[in-house]
Amino acid sequence: MCGLFLACGIQGQPHAPRIERPERVTDLKMAQKGAAFELSFTRPLRAVDGERLTKPLQIEILRAVGRPGEKAPESLAGIAPWATLSPDDVARHTTGNKVAFSAPLSESEFLQSQGATVFFAVRGLTFGFRQKRLESELSNIVRGALLDITGPVENLRVITSEKALELSWTAPARSLSGKLLSDLAGFRVYRSPTGKPGTFQMRSEPNSPAYSDSQFAFDRTYFYKVCARFKRGAQEAESEDSAVAEITPRDTFPPAAPRNVSGLFSADAAQLVWSANTEADLAGYNVYRREGDTAWQKMNPELLRTPTFEDRAVQPGHQYFYRVTAVDLARNEGPPSEETAVEAK
């Protein structure tokens, strides 16, 4: 029994604390948006030992500006960090596992760096025992030439037509530096069902300041924004986004007038027939009748589902005039057809 108690008191060898050096970022990407570079990469979740990070993660961003056409340096390791994201900053800029951060240039930097090549790299950082820095290796280096682009697209308007939502905006004339545009390649149109950040999807890249979006439904709300697109060689950039335009299209477009309406008297009734309308939202038809100079009178209490009608409320020796209208699901009634006359015998 004594031996058993003694065995329970024996402790194993102490374990050295983990060194939570973050894994290297390998998928850093960069895109110019207005007078800023937007960086994106996968947030490091593990340390170099393969285990999950438990310590707060910081991100250091390194930036260098080179001459136009200059090749990317082999390393930015000797450069002081241009910006540091605290753990709270990292969390705020992360969606899913993707970190997205905008690196803006001041107005003077933008004007002075036209055509220059900008290089970026990032590294993860945690702190170990006695606040020792535990840095990851530097990420892949990305580069981009700074293009002289425009400010946000202005005067975005969206109106409803029967077949599409019609967008238009004012094409920019000068760049942010005040020069005439030389690298404008067109525009990008984005749409969202909610208008919330991160929900906009690109719809098209038109060359002119207009776009028709035929993929829509009446009575649903849509949000649009547009930016100008620039290209020089393989380098692309976008202007800042326009103000968001919101629209809830309503169906105020009636069907066409029915065609080829004809009538005859048969089996003690006026028999009418016409060509069926082809509108996808067709609900049915109304038939109107007049005799002589009397007012038009609607003959059917409910919408007709087929392009035929039989009128038994006729008297021999009388002539009647008929016309037909089409009605859609939104209860829009279209213009009347041409008149057709039937003489009851």
Contacts in CASP RR format, 6 or more apart in sequence:
PFRMAT RR
TARGET T0000
AUTHOR 0000-0000-0000
METHOD contacts of the structure
MODEL  1
MCGLFLACGIQGQPHAPRIERPERVTDLKMAQKGAAFELSFTRPLRAVDG
ERLTKPLQIEILRAVGRPGEKAPESLAGIAPWATLSPDDVARHTTGNKVA
FSAPLSESEFLQSQGATVFFAVRGLTFGFRQKRLESELSNIVRGALLDIT
GPVENLRVITSEKALELSWTAPARSLSGKLLSDLAGFRVYRSPTGKPGTF
QMRSEPNSPAYSDSQFAFDRTYFYKVCARFKRGAQEAESEDSAVAEITPR
DTFPPAAPRNVSGLFSADAAQLVWSANTEADLAGYNVYRREGDTAWQKMN
PELLRTPTFEDRAVQPGHQYFYRVTAVDLARNEGPPSEETAVEAK
17 128 0 8 1.000
17 129 0 8 1.000
18 47 0 8 1.000
18 49 0 8 1.000
18 51 0 8 1.000
19 47 0 8 1.000
19 49 0 8 1.000
19 128 0 8 1.000
19 134 0 8 1.000
20 47 0 8 1.000
20 51 0 8 1.000
20 53 0 8 1.000
20 54 0 8 1.000
20 55 0 8 1.000
20 126 0 8 1.000
20 128 0 8 1.000
20 134 0 8 1.000
21 47 0 8 1.000
21 48 0 8 1.000
21 49 0 8 1.000
21 126 0 8 1.000
21 134 0 8 1.000
21 135 0 8 1.000
21 136 0 8 1.000
22 44 0 8 1.000
22 46 0 8 1.000
22 47 0 8 1.000
22 48 0 8 1.000
22 53 0 8 1.000
22 57 0 8 1.000
22 123 0 8 1.000
22 124 0 8 1.000
22 125 0 8 1.000
22 126 0 8 1.000
22 134 0 8 1.000
22 135 0 8 1.000
22 136 0 8 1.000
23 44 0 8 1.000
23 45 0 8 1.000
23 46 0 8 1.000
23 47 0 8 1.000
23 48 0 8 1.000
23 50 0 8 1.000
23 136 0 8 1.000
24 44 0 8 1.000
24 123 0 8 1.000
24 136 0 8 1.000
24 137 0 8 1.000
24 138 0 8 1.000
24 139 0 8 1.000
25 41 0 8 1.000
25 42 0 8 1.000
25 44 0 8 1.000
25 122 0 8 1.000
25 123 0 8 1.000
25 124 0 8 1.000
25 136 0 8 1.000
25 139 0 8 1.000
25 140 0 8 1.000
26 139 0 8 1.000
26 140 0 8 1.000
27 41 0 8 1.000
27 42 0 8 1.000
27 140 0 8 1.000
28 39 0 8 1.000
28 40 0 8 1.000
28 41 0 8 1.000
28 120 0 8 1.000
28 121 0 8 1.000
28 122 0 8 1.000
28 139 0 8 1.000
28 140 0 8 1.000
28 141 0 8 1.000
28 142 0 8 1.000
29 39 0 8 1.000
29 40 0 8 1.000
29 41 0 8 1.000
29 142 0 8 1.000
30 37 0 8 1.000
30 38 0 8 1.000
30 39 0 8 1.000
30 40 0 8 1.000
30 120 0 8 1.000
30 142 0 8 1.000
30 143 0 8 1.000
30 144 0 8 1.000
31 37 0 8 1.000
31 38 0 8 1.000
31 236 0 8 1.000
31 237 0 8 1.000
31 238 0 8 1.000
32 38 0 8 1.000
32 144 0 8 1.000
32 146 0 8 1.000
32 147 0 8 1.000
32 149 0 8 1.000
32 236 0 8 1.000
32 237 0 8 1.000
32 238 0 8 1.000
33 102 0 8 1.000
33 227 0 8 1.000
33 237 0 8 1.000
33 238 0 8 1.000
33 239 0 8 1.000
33 240 0 8 1.000
34 149 0 8 1.000
34 151 0 8 1.000
34 176 0 8 1.000
34 237 0 8 1.000
34 238 0 8 1.000
34 239 0 8 1.000
34 240 0 8 1.000
35 104 0 8 1.000
35 105 0 8 1.000
35 107 0 8 1.000
35 110 0 8 1.000
35 149 0 8 1.000
35 176 0 8 1.000
36 102 0 8 1.000
36 103 0 8 1.000
36 104 0 8 1.000
36 105 0 8 1.000
37 102 0 8 1.000
37 103 0 8 1.000
37 105 0 8 1.000
37 118 0 8 1.000
37 120 0 8 1.000
37 144 0 8 1.000
38 100 0 8 1.000
38 101 0 8 1.000
38 102 0 8 1.000
38 103 0 8 1.000
39 61 0 8 1.000
39 99 0 8 1.000
39 100 0 8 1.000
39 101 0 8 1.000
39 102 0 8 1.000
39 103 0 8 1.000
39 120 0 8 1.000
39 122 0 8 1.000
39 142 0 8 1.000
40 98 0 8 1.000
40 99 0 8 1.000
40 100 0 8 1.000
40 101 0 8 1.000
41 98 0 8 1.000
41 99 0 8 1.000
41 122 0 8 1.000
41 139 0 8 1.000
42 97 0 8 1.000
42 98 0 8 1.000
42 99 0 8 1.000
43 57 0 8 1.000
43 90 0 8 1.000
43 94 0 8 1.000
43 97 0 8 1.000
43 98 0 8 1.000
43 99 0 8 1.000
44 53 0 8 1.000
44 57 0 8 1.000
44 124 0 8 1.000
44 136 0 8 1.000
45 52 0 8 1.000
45 53 0 8 1.000
45 97 0 8 1.000
46 52 0 8 1.000
46 53 0 8 1.000
47 53 0 8 1.000
48 136 0 8 1.000
53 126 0 8 1.000
55 126 0 8 1.000
55 127 0 8 1.000
55 128 0 8 1.000
55 134 0 8 1.000
56 87 0 8 1.000
56 126 0 8 1.000
56 127 0 8 1.000
57 87 0 8 1.000
57 90 0 8 1.000
57 124 0 8 1.000
57 125 0 8 1.000
57 126 0 8 1.000
58 84 0 8 1.000
58 85 0 8 1.000
58 86 0 8 1.000
58 87 0 8 1.000
58 90 0 8 1.000
58 124 0 8 1.000
58 125 0 8 1.000
58 126 0 8 1.000
59 84 0 8 1.000
59 85 0 8 1.000
59 89 0 8 1.000
59 90 0 8 1.000
59 99 0 8 1.000
59 101 0 8 1.000
59 122 0 8 1.000
59 123 0 8 1.000
59 124 0 8 1.000
59 125 0 8 1.000
60 81 0 8 1.000
60 83 0 8 1.000
60 84 0 8 1.000
60 85 0 8 1.000
60 122 0 8 1.000
60 123 0 8 1.000
60 124 0 8 1.000
60 125 0 8 1.000
60 135 0 8 1.000
61 81 0 8 1.000
61 82 0 8 1.000
61 83 0 8 1.000
61 84 0 8 1.000
61 85 0 8 1.000
61 101 0 8 1.000
61 103 0 8 1.000
61 120 0 8 1.000
61 121 0 8 1.000
61 122 0 8 1.000
62 76 0 8 1.000
62 79 0 8 1.000
62 80 0 8 1.000
62 81 0 8 1.000
62 82 0 8 1.000
62 120 0 8 1.000
62 121 0 8 1.000
62 122 0 8 1.000
62 123 0 8 1.000
62 138 0 8 1.000
63 76 0 8 1.000
63 79 0 8 1.000
63 82 0 8 1.000
63 83 0 8 1.000
63 103 0 8 1.000
63 118 0 8 1.000
63 119 0 8 1.000
63 120 0 8 1.000
64 73 0 8 1.000
64 76 0 8 1.000
64 79 0 8 1.000
64 118 0 8 1.000
64 119 0 8 1.000
65 113 0 8 1.000
65 116 0 8 1.000
65 117 0 8 1.000
65 118 0 8 1.000
65 119 0 8 1.000
66 116 0 8 1.000
66 117 0 8 1.000
66 118 0 8 1.000
66 119 0 8 1.000
67 116 0 8 1.000
67 117 0 8 1.000
68 115 0 8 1.000
68 116 0 8 1.000
68 117 0 8 1.000
68 145 0 8 1.000
69 117 0 8 1.000
69 145 0 8 1.000
70 117 0 8 1.000
72 119 0 8 1.000
72 141 0 8 1.000
72 143 0 8 1.000
73 119 0 8 1.000
73 141 0 8 1.000
75 138 0 8 1.000
75 141 0 8 1.000
76 119 0 8 1.000
76 121 0 8 1.000
76 138 0 8 1.000
76 141 0 8 1.000
77 138 0 8 1.000
82 103 0 8 1.000
83 101 0 8 1.000
83 103 0 8 1.000
85 93 0 8 1.000
85 99 0 8 1.000
85 101 0 8 1.000
90 99 0 8 1.000
93 99 0 8 1.000
93 100 0 8 1.000
93 101 0 8 1.000
94 100 0 8 1.000
95 198 0 8 1.000
103 120 0 8 1.000
105 113 0 8 1.000
105 146 0 8 1.000
110 146 0 8 1.000
110 176 0 8 1.000
110 177 0 8 1.000
111 177 0 8 1.000
113 146 0 8 1.000
114 146 0 8 1.000
114 148 0 8 1.000
114 177 0 8 1.000
115 145 0 8 1.000
115 146 0 8 1.000
115 147 0 8 1.000
115 148 0 8 1.000
116 145 0 8 1.000
116 146 0 8 1.000
117 143 0 8 1.000
117 144 0 8 1.000
117 145 0 8 1.000
117 146 0 8 1.000
118 143 0 8 1.000
118 144 0 8 1.000
118 145 0 8 1.000
118 146 0 8 1.000
119 141 0 8 1.000
119 142 0 8 1.000
119 143 0 8 1.000
119 144 0 8 1.000
120 141 0 8 1.000
120 142 0 8 1.000
120 143 0 8 1.000
121 138 0 8 1.000
121 139 0 8 1.000
121 140 0 8 1.000
121 141 0 8 1.000
121 142 0 8 1.000
122 138 0 8 1.000
122 139 0 8 1.000
123 135 0 8 1.000
123 136 0 8 1.000
123 137 0 8 1.000
123 138 0 8 1.000
123 139 0 8 1.000
124 135 0 8 1.000
124 136 0 8 1.000
125 133 0 8 1.000
125 134 0 8 1.000
125 135 0 8 1.000
125 136 0 8 1.000
126 134 0 8 1.000
127 133 0 8 1.000
127 134 0 8 1.000
128 134 0 8 1.000
144 235 0 8 1.000
145 232 0 8 1.000
145 235 0 8 1.000
147 183 0 8 1.000
147 230 0 8 1.000
147 232 0 8 1.000
147 235 0 8 1.000
147 237 0 8 1.000
148 175 0 8 1.000
148 176 0 8 1.000
148 177 0 8 1.000
148 179 0 8 1.000
148 182 0 8 1.000
148 183 0 8 1.000
149 175 0 8 1.000
149 176 0 8 1.000
149 183 0 8 1.000
149 228 0 8 1.000
149 230 0 8 1.000
149 237 0 8 1.000
149 238 0 8 1.000
149 239 0 8 1.000
150 172 0 8 1.000
150 174 0 8 1.000
150 175 0 8 1.000
150 176 0 8 1.000
150 181 0 8 1.000
150 184 0 8 1.000
150 228 0 8 1.000
150 239 0 8 1.000
151 172 0 8 1.000
151 176 0 8 1.000
151 228 0 8 1.000
151 239 0 8 1.000
151 240 0 8 1.000
152 227 0 8 1.000
152 239 0 8 1.000
152 240 0 8 1.000
152 241 0 8 1.000
152 242 0 8 1.000
152 243 0 8 1.000
153 169 0 8 1.000
153 170 0 8 1.000
153 172 0 8 1.000
153 187 0 8 1.000
153 209 0 8 1.000
153 226 0 8 1.000
153 227 0 8 1.000
153 228 0 8 1.000
153 239 0 8 1.000
153 241 0 8 1.000
153 242 0 8 1.000
154 169 0 8 1.000
154 170 0 8 1.000
154 172 0 8 1.000
154 242 0 8 1.000
155 168 0 8 1.000
155 169 0 8 1.000
155 170 0 8 1.000
156 167 0 8 1.000
156 168 0 8 1.000
156 169 0 8 1.000
156 224 0 8 1.000
156 225 0 8 1.000
156 226 0 8 1.000
156 242 0 8 1.000
156 243 0 8 1.000
156 245 0 8 1.000
157 167 0 8 1.000
157 168 0 8 1.000
157 169 0 8 1.000
157 245 0 8 1.000
158 165 0 8 1.000
158 166 0 8 1.000
158 167 0 8 1.000
158 222 0 8 1.000
158 224 0 8 1.000
158 245 0 8 1.000
158 247 0 8 1.000
159 165 0 8 1.000
159 166 0 8 1.000
159 247 0 8 1.000
160 166 0 8 1.000
160 247 0 8 1.000
160 249 0 8 1.000
160 250 0 8 1.000
160 252 0 8 1.000
161 212 0 8 1.000
161 253 0 8 1.000
162 253 0 8 1.000
163 212 0 8 1.000
163 214 0 8 1.000
164 212 0 8 1.000
164 213 0 8 1.000
164 214 0 8 1.000
164 216 0 8 1.000
165 212 0 8 1.000
165 213 0 8 1.000
165 216 0 8 1.000
165 222 0 8 1.000
165 247 0 8 1.000
165 249 0 8 1.000
166 210 0 8 1.000
166 211 0 8 1.000
166 212 0 8 1.000
167 189 0 8 1.000
167 210 0 8 1.000
167 211 0 8 1.000
167 212 0 8 1.000
167 213 0 8 1.000
167 224 0 8 1.000
167 226 0 8 1.000
167 245 0 8 1.000
168 209 0 8 1.000
168 210 0 8 1.000
169 187 0 8 1.000
169 209 0 8 1.000
169 210 0 8 1.000
169 226 0 8 1.000
169 242 0 8 1.000
170 209 0 8 1.000
171 208 0 8 1.000
171 209 0 8 1.000
172 181 0 8 1.000
172 184 0 8 1.000
172 228 0 8 1.000
172 239 0 8 1.000
173 180 0 8 1.000
173 181 0 8 1.000
174 180 0 8 1.000
174 181 0 8 1.000
175 181 0 8 1.000
183 230 0 8 1.000
183 231 0 8 1.000
183 232 0 8 1.000
184 228 0 8 1.000
184 229 0 8 1.000
184 230 0 8 1.000
185 229 0 8 1.000
185 230 0 8 1.000
185 231 0 8 1.000
185 236 0 8 1.000
186 205 0 8 1.000
186 206 0 8 1.000
186 207 0 8 1.000
186 208 0 8 1.000
186 228 0 8 1.000
186 229 0 8 1.000
187 205 0 8 1.000
187 206 0 8 1.000
187 207 0 8 1.000
187 208 0 8 1.000
187 209 0 8 1.000
187 211 0 8 1.000
187 226 0 8 1.000
187 227 0 8 1.000
187 228 0 8 1.000
187 229 0 8 1.000
188 202 0 8 1.000
188 204 0 8 1.000
188 205 0 8 1.000
188 226 0 8 1.000
188 227 0 8 1.000
188 229 0 8 1.000
188 238 0 8 1.000
189 202 0 8 1.000
189 203 0 8 1.000
189 204 0 8 1.000
189 205 0 8 1.000
189 206 0 8 1.000
189 211 0 8 1.000
189 213 0 8 1.000
189 224 0 8 1.000
189 225 0 8 1.000
189 226 0 8 1.000
190 200 0 8 1.000
190 201 0 8 1.000
190 202 0 8 1.000
190 203 0 8 1.000
190 224 0 8 1.000
190 225 0 8 1.000
190 226 0 8 1.000
190 227 0 8 1.000
190 241 0 8 1.000
191 200 0 8 1.000
191 201 0 8 1.000
191 203 0 8 1.000
191 213 0 8 1.000
191 222 0 8 1.000
191 223 0 8 1.000
191 224 0 8 1.000
192 198 0 8 1.000
192 199 0 8 1.000
192 200 0 8 1.000
192 201 0 8 1.000
192 222 0 8 1.000
192 223 0 8 1.000
192 224 0 8 1.000
193 199 0 8 1.000
193 220 0 8 1.000
193 221 0 8 1.000
193 222 0 8 1.000
193 223 0 8 1.000
194 223 0 8 1.000
195 223 0 8 1.000
195 244 0 8 1.000
195 246 0 8 1.000
200 223 0 8 1.000
200 225 0 8 1.000
203 211 0 8 1.000
203 213 0 8 1.000
204 211 0 8 1.000
204 213 0 8 1.000
205 229 0 8 1.000
213 222 0 8 1.000
216 222 0 8 1.000
216 249 0 8 1.000
217 249 0 8 1.000
218 249 0 8 1.000
218 250 0 8 1.000
218 251 0 8 1.000
218 330 0 8 1.000
219 248 0 8 1.000
219 249 0 8 1.000
219 250 0 8 1.000
219 251 0 8 1.000
220 248 0 8 1.000
220 249 0 8 1.000
221 246 0 8 1.000
221 247 0 8 1.000
221 248 0 8 1.000
222 246 0 8 1.000
222 247 0 8 1.000
222 248 0 8 1.000
222 249 0 8 1.000
223 244 0 8 1.000
223 245 0 8 1.000
223 246 0 8 1.000
224 244 0 8 1.000
224 245 0 8 1.000
224 246 0 8 1.000
224 247 0 8 1.000
225 241 0 8 1.000
225 242 0 8 1.000
225 243 0 8 1.000
225 244 0 8 1.000
225 245 0 8 1.000
226 241 0 8 1.000
226 242 0 8 1.000
227 238 0 8 1.000
227 239 0 8 1.000
227 240 0 8 1.000
227 241 0 8 1.000
227 242 0 8 1.000
228 238 0 8 1.000
228 239 0 8 1.000
229 236 0 8 1.000
229 237 0 8 1.000
229 238 0 8 1.000
230 236 0 8 1.000
230 237 0 8 1.000
230 238 0 8 1.000
230 239 0 8 1.000
231 237 0 8 1.000
250 330 0 8 1.000
251 281 0 8 1.000
251 328 0 8 1.000
251 329 0 8 1.000
251 330 0 8 1.000
251 332 0 8 1.000
252 330 0 8 1.000
252 332 0 8 1.000
253 328 0 8 1.000
253 332 0 8 1.000
254 326 0 8 1.000
254 327 0 8 1.000
254 328 0 8 1.000
254 332 0 8 1.000
254 333 0 8 1.000
254 334 0 8 1.000
254 335 0 8 1.000
255 277 0 8 1.000
255 279 0 8 1.000
255 281 0 8 1.000
255 282 0 8 1.000
255 326 0 8 1.000
255 327 0 8 1.000
255 328 0 8 1.000
255 332 0 8 1.000
255 334 0 8 1.000
256 277 0 8 1.000
256 279 0 8 1.000
256 326 0 8 1.000
256 334 0 8 1.000
256 335 0 8 1.000
257 324 0 8 1.000
257 325 0 8 1.000
257 326 0 8 1.000
257 334 0 8 1.000
257 335 0 8 1.000
257 336 0 8 1.000
257 337 0 8 1.000
257 338 0 8 1.000
258 274 0 8 1.000
258 275 0 8 1.000
258 277 0 8 1.000
258 285 0 8 1.000
258 307 0 8 1.000
258 324 0 8 1.000
258 325 0 8 1.000
258 326 0 8 1.000
258 337 0 8 1.000
259 274 0 8 1.000
259 275 0 8 1.000
259 337 0 8 1.000
260 274 0 8 1.000
260 275 0 8 1.000
261 272 0 8 1.000
261 273 0 8 1.000
261 274 0 8 1.000
261 322 0 8 1.000
261 323 0 8 1.000
261 324 0 8 1.000
261 337 0 8 1.000
261 338 0 8 1.000
261 340 0 8 1.000
262 272 0 8 1.000
262 273 0 8 1.000
262 274 0 8 1.000
262 340 0 8 1.000
263 270 0 8 1.000
263 271 0 8 1.000
263 272 0 8 1.000
263 273 0 8 1.000
263 322 0 8 1.000
263 340 0 8 1.000
263 342 0 8 1.000
264 270 0 8 1.000
264 271 0 8 1.000
264 342 0 8 1.000
265 271 0 8 1.000
265 314 0 8 1.000
265 342 0 8 1.000
265 343 0 8 1.000
265 344 0 8 1.000
265 345 0 8 1.000
268 312 0 8 1.000
268 314 0 8 1.000
269 310 0 8 1.000
269 311 0 8 1.000
269 312 0 8 1.000
269 314 0 8 1.000
270 310 0 8 1.000
270 311 0 8 1.000
270 314 0 8 1.000
270 320 0 8 1.000
270 322 0 8 1.000
270 342 0 8 1.000
270 344 0 8 1.000
271 308 0 8 1.000
271 309 0 8 1.000
271 310 0 8 1.000
271 342 0 8 1.000
272 287 0 8 1.000
272 308 0 8 1.000
272 309 0 8 1.000
272 310 0 8 1.000
272 311 0 8 1.000
272 322 0 8 1.000
272 324 0 8 1.000
272 340 0 8 1.000
272 342 0 8 1.000
273 307 0 8 1.000
273 308 0 8 1.000
274 285 0 8 1.000
274 307 0 8 1.000
274 308 0 8 1.000
274 324 0 8 1.000
274 337 0 8 1.000
275 307 0 8 1.000
276 306 0 8 1.000
276 307 0 8 1.000
277 285 0 8 1.000
277 307 0 8 1.000
277 326 0 8 1.000
279 326 0 8 1.000
279 328 0 8 1.000
281 328 0 8 1.000
281 329 0 8 1.000
281 330 0 8 1.000
282 326 0 8 1.000
282 327 0 8 1.000
282 328 0 8 1.000
282 329 0 8 1.000
283 303 0 8 1.000
283 327 0 8 1.000
283 328 0 8 1.000
283 329 0 8 1.000
283 331 0 8 1.000
284 303 0 8 1.000
284 304 0 8 1.000
284 305 0 8 1.000
284 326 0 8 1.000
284 327 0 8 1.000
285 300 0 8 1.000
285 303 0 8 1.000
285 304 0 8 1.000
285 307 0 8 1.000
285 309 0 8 1.000
285 324 0 8 1.000
285 325 0 8 1.000
285 326 0 8 1.000
285 327 0 8 1.000
286 298 0 8 1.000
286 300 0 8 1.000
286 303 0 8 1.000
286 304 0 8 1.000
286 324 0 8 1.000
286 325 0 8 1.000
286 327 0 8 1.000
286 333 0 8 1.000
287 298 0 8 1.000
287 299 0 8 1.000
287 300 0 8 1.000
287 304 0 8 1.000
287 309 0 8 1.000
287 311 0 8 1.000
287 322 0 8 1.000
287 323 0 8 1.000
287 324 0 8 1.000
288 296 0 8 1.000
288 297 0 8 1.000
288 298 0 8 1.000
288 299 0 8 1.000
288 322 0 8 1.000
288 323 0 8 1.000
288 324 0 8 1.000
288 325 0 8 1.000
288 336 0 8 1.000
289 296 0 8 1.000
289 297 0 8 1.000
289 299 0 8 1.000
289 311 0 8 1.000
289 320 0 8 1.000
289 321 0 8 1.000
289 322 0 8 1.000
290 296 0 8 1.000
290 297 0 8 1.000
290 320 0 8 1.000
290 321 0 8 1.000
291 318 0 8 1.000
291 319 0 8 1.000
291 320 0 8 1.000
291 321 0 8 1.000
292 319 0 8 1.000
292 321 0 8 1.000
296 323 0 8 1.000
299 309 0 8 1.000
299 311 0 8 1.000
299 313 0 8 1.000
300 309 0 8 1.000
303 327 0 8 1.000
309 322 0 8 1.000
309 324 0 8 1.000
311 320 0 8 1.000
311 322 0 8 1.000
311 342 0 8 1.000
314 320 0 8 1.000
314 342 0 8 1.000
314 344 0 8 1.000
315 344 0 8 1.000
316 344 0 8 1.000
316 345 0 8 1.000
317 343 0 8 1.000
317 344 0 8 1.000
317 345 0 8 1.000
318 343 0 8 1.000
318 344 0 8 1.000
319 341 0 8 1.000
319 342 0 8 1.000
319 343 0 8 1.000
319 344 0 8 1.000
320 341 0 8 1.000
320 342 0 8 1.000
320 343 0 8 1.000
320 344 0 8 1.000
321 339 0 8 1.000
321 340 0 8 1.000
321 341 0 8 1.000
322 339 0 8 1.000
322 340 0 8 1.000
322 341 0 8 1.000
322 342 0 8 1.000
323 336 0 8 1.000
323 337 0 8 1.000
323 338 0 8 1.000
323 339 0 8 1.000
323 340 0 8 1.000
324 336 0 8 1.000
324 337 0 8 1.000
325 333 0 8 1.000
325 334 0 8 1.000
325 335 0 8 1.000
325 336 0 8 1.000
325 337 0 8 1.000
326 333 0 8 1.000
326 334 0 8 1.000
327 333 0 8 1.000
327 334 0 8 1.000
END
